[in-house]
């Protein structure tokens, strides 16, 4: 198959730092290419994913993130550039609603966001002529009135993530500086465990900076270290050196790439049992699912003695880029063969 992928315009593929969606798109592109498919990726001009990438796109512009005036020109260019492919997999929100997209090419769209009533209404309309992919069973359940073509978990290529020994002796928070990610809860849990905490977080938007200054920075003591936003190499080094990743989510996150990246590095995950976390963490084997400062702290100490090889093996079995690509390719083939119509659930 000749498959066109459309990435959002705000972060290069793969991301140089924070960018979960873009990391997924890169893993999917390379996984499909490794399986023998021809892949064309419409992405920002500073992307470096080693697949065919048409020209004419602007560099990534994080400052316009989430704005339709930044996304729409990118989408129009993308559909024009992908006119000759067999199928288009669009990872933007606005793209599948573009009325001038080629009508003879099937379109797949991955729902990368949490579900709200407003988004459910958008995706419900989109499903009339677009096959929708949910990224977890939890997300699919939250989109209860939206026809879902397939649930496909994200994946990573374990070969690109060094296996770590955890000898850094610290707990790691890795994510975005936002109350929904549970930064404050991570500080309190690590303190309860008597474990050093390193905080590596994206903090560029005004609300992220304000939250850090108002809620997080006043809490930090000698046992906590704020590192800022790591680059891709620095992130992997931090994951490999951590005794555990602490991910005390305060919302129902639809997946969580950081958790499977951590497991691939051999690092157990201690998370709140919300969103897709129960689909990722095998409680007592690859981490723990707990609520509350004391329980999270106890779990951090217990995670330090889990077998890191089990964490890596879980990714190889359930969350590999190869498996993700194979599941997507199966859906694509069904659509091209006319065996599946948008709006008909699996």
N, C-alpha and C positions, 0 to 999 in steps of 0.2 A: 504493500500500500504506500501511496504518497500522502503523507499526513502533514497538514499545516497546523502549527501551534501559534496562538496569539498570547503574548505576555502583556501584563499591564505596562504602562509607559514610565513608571516612576523609579524603578530599581533595575539595574542590569541583571542579566541572566548568564551565569550564576551571580548571586549577590556578592559584593566584596565585604559586606558586613551584615547588618540585619536585613532579612528578606525571606521569610518562610515560604511564601507563594513562589517566589522566583527560584528558590532552591528546589522546590518540587518540580517546577517546569523543566529545570535543567536535568534533574534526575530522570524525568519522563522522556525528554528529548534524547538523551544519551542511551537510555534503556531501550527505546524503540529502535534507534539506529543500530545498537548492538544486536538486536533481534533480526536485522536485515531490512527494516523498513526505511524508506526515503523520508527524511524529516526536514521540513522548512519552518524555521522559527522567525516569526515577526516580533522583534523586541527592540529595545533602545539600541542606538548605534554603538554604545560602549559595552555591549554584551560580548561575551567571549565563549559562549557555549559552542563546542566544536561540531556544529551541524550547519547546514546551509542557512544563511541569513540574508534575506534581500536587503538592499540599501534603501535610502530615502527616509530613514527614521531619525528623529532627534535624539540627543543623549538623554539619559535618565534625568528626570527633574523631580526629586523628592519633594521640593517645595510646593508642587502642585498636587500632591497626593490626595486622591479622593475627589478631585474636582473634574466635573464633566467636560469643562472647556480644555483640560489637558488630555483627557482620555479620548474624546471624540475624534479629533484629527488623526490620532494614532490608530484608532480602530478603522477609520475610513481607508487609510493607507494600507493597513494590514489586510483587509479583505480584497483590496485591489491587487496586492502583491501575491495573494494566495489563490488567485482565480483558477489556476491549473491543477490544483491538488484534488485528491479523491475525497478527502474529509477534512473539516476544520474543527480543531478543539480550542475553543476560546476560553481564556482564563480571566477575561474582564467581565464586568457586570453589564456595561452598556452595549458591548459588541453584538451579542445575539439579538438585540432589539433594533439594530441598524436596519432600516427598511430596504436599503439597496445592496444588502449582502447577496451573493450569488444564490439563486433559488434552487439550483440543481445540485448543490453540494451539501451533504448532511453536516449539521453543526452539533457539536457536543459542548456543554458548558459545565465546568466544575464550580460548585458552590463553596467558595473559600471562607465564607463569613458565618457568624452566628445568625440564627433566625430571629427576626422580629416580625410582627404582623405586616409591616410595610414591605419587607423583603419577601415574605411569603406571597403576597399579592403579585409582586413583580415576577417571581419565579413561576408562579402558577400560570401567568399569561405566557411567559417565555416557553414553558413546556409544551405549548401547542405545536411548535415547530422546531424544538430544540431538545435533544436528549440530555437530561440533567444527571450529573454525577454528584452524589453526597460523599463526604470524606470520612464519615463515621456513621454507625448505627444511631448514635445519640443525635447527630444532626438530622438524619433522615426522620427520626421520630419527632423532632421539634418542627420539621416541615411537614406536618401530618397531612395537610390538604394539598400538597404539591406532588405531582407524579414524578417519581424518581426512577431513572432507568437502571442505575446500578450504584451500589455502595462500594467504594474502592478506597482503602486506606492509603495514605501517603507512604512513600518508601525512600530509602537512601541506599547508596552503594557502599556497603561495608568496607570495600577495598580502599576507599578514599578516606576512611576515618581510622587513624591509628588506635590500636588497642592500648589502653592506659592501665597503669598499675595503682593509681589512687594514692601514690606516696606523698602527694602534696598535703594530705591530712586535713583538708578543709571541705566544708559544704559549699556548693556553688549555686547561686541564683543567676540564671541567664535568661534574659527576655527584654521586655520593654518597661520603662519606668512609668508604671501606670497602676492605680490601685486595684484594677481587675486582675493583675498578675500576682498580687500577693507579696509585694516586696516587704512591707512592714511585717507581715506574718512570717516571712522567711527569716527576718532578723530575730524575731522573738523565739522562733522554733530552734534556731541554731544556738541562741543564747541559753535556752532551756537545756539543750544537749551538751553545753559546754564545748561546742565545736567552733573553730574559726569559720567565718563566712566571707566568701568573696562574692561581690555583686558586680556582674558584668551586664550592662543594660544600655539599650538605645535611649538616648536622652537628647533629642534635638528639637522637638516641637515645644512650643511655649508651655502647653499644659503639662508636659513631661518634666520640664525644668522647674515649673512652679511646684509640682507635686514633690519632687525631690527636696527642694529647699524647705517646703512647709512641713512635710510629713516624714521624710526619710532621713535627711541629713541630721536633724536634731537627735535622732535615735542612735546614731552610729557611735560606737565606742572603740576601744583598743583592739577588740577581737573581730571587728568588721572592717572590710576594706572595699571601697568603691573604686572600680577600675575603669568605668566608662564603657564605651561600646567597642568590643574587640573586632579585629579583622578576622577573616575566615581562618587563617592559621592560628591566631591567638585563641579563637574559640575552641578549636580542637585540642589545643594544648591544655586549656583550662579544664575541659571535660575529662581528659585523660588523667589529670592529676587529682581530680576530686574524689573524695570518699563517697559522695552522693550528690545528686542534683536535688535541690529542694524546689518544688513547684506547687505552692499552696494556693491554687487558683481560687479566685473569688467570683468566677463566672463560669458558665458552661461552655468552655472553649470547644469548638467543633473537632479539633484534632490536637495539634501540639507537636510540631517538628522537633523542638528541642528535646522532647522526651525520647524519641527514637534515635536521635543523634547521640544522646547521652548513653543509651543502652548499647549502641554500636561501639562506643568507646569503652565499654565494659563497666560503665558507672551506673549503679542502681539509682532508681528514681523514687523519691518520696513526694507524694502528691496528694492533694485533696481529691476525694472520690467524686469528681464533677466532670461534666462534659464527656469527652472521649477517654479520659484517663483510665477508667476501668477496662477499656478495650485494648489498652497499650501495656499497662503495668500488671504483671502476674503477681498478685499480692503474696509476699513471703518468699518469692523466687527471684524476681527482677526488681523488687522494690516493695514499697508499702503504700497503701491508700488509707489516710488517716485525716481526722478533723481535729482542730484545736491545738494550741501551742504545746501543751504537755505531751499529747499523743504524737504529734509531729516530731517533737524532740526525741522521744523514745525511739521512734522509727528511724531517725537519723543515726542514732547510735547502733541500732540493730542492722541497718543497711550496710554498715562498714564491714560486716563479716559475711555478707552474701557472696556467693561465687560469681565473680565478674564474668567468667566464661559463659554462664547461663544467660547473662544479659546480652552478650554478643550473639549467642546462638538464637535468641528470640528474634532478633532483627533479621538474621539470615533466613529464618524460617517464615516469618510473618510480615516483615516490613522492608523487604529489599526492593531496590529500584527495578530489578529484573521481574519480580512478581507483580509490582505495580504496572509495569509496561505490558506484561502479558495479559493482565486483566483488562487494561484499556484496549489493547489490540483485539481482544475477543469481542468487546462491545462494538468497536469500529467495524469489524467484519460482519456482525449481525446487522448493523445499520446499512452497510453497503449491499448486503444480500437481500435487504428488504424484510428480514426476519423480525425486526423490531421497529416500531414507529414511535416517534416522540410522544410522550404522554402515556405510554403503556408501561406500567411498572414491571420490574422483574420479579 
